[in-house]
Amino acid sequence: MSPNISINWAAQGDKVTLPIGLGVTRMVQIGPLPVNIDGEVDYSVIHPGDKPGSRWNARIYFTIVIPTFVF
C-alpha cells in the first residue's frame, strides 16, 4: 500500500485526505524482460466534503525490470 495523504492548508473546514487500501503485485515475463504489475485501490476514511470523487482512488503500475548485465 502506498497511499497519497494530502493536506490543503488553504482550505476551510476539512483539510486532510487520509486513504487506506489494498494492493496486489505480480511479476510476469513479457518477452525477454520481467515486468512488475501492481494494482491498488484506496478508500479515504477522512476526506474533504467539497470533492465528490475524493473517497475512492485506483492505480495500476507497470514497471519493466531491466537486468544489470544489459548496461
BELWOVEN-V452552 format. One record per backbone hydrogen bond with DSSP energy under -0.5 kcal/mol. CO is the residue of the C=O (numbers start at 1). NH is the residue of the N-H. Records with the same first field share a line. If there is no record, write none. Layout:
BEGIN
CO: NH / NH
END
This chain:
BEGIN
3: 5
6: 17
7: 9
8: 11
15: 8
17: 6 / 19
18: 45 / 46
20: 43
22: 41
24: 39
26: 28 / 37
28: 30 / 35
29: 31
30: 33
33: 30
34: 65
35: 28 / 37
36: 63
37: 26
38: 61
39: 24
40: 59
41: 22
42: 57
43: 20 / 45
46: 18
48: 51
50: 52
51: 54
55: 44
57: 42
59: 40
61: 38
62: 64
63: 36
64: 66
65: 34 / 67
67: 70
68: 71
END
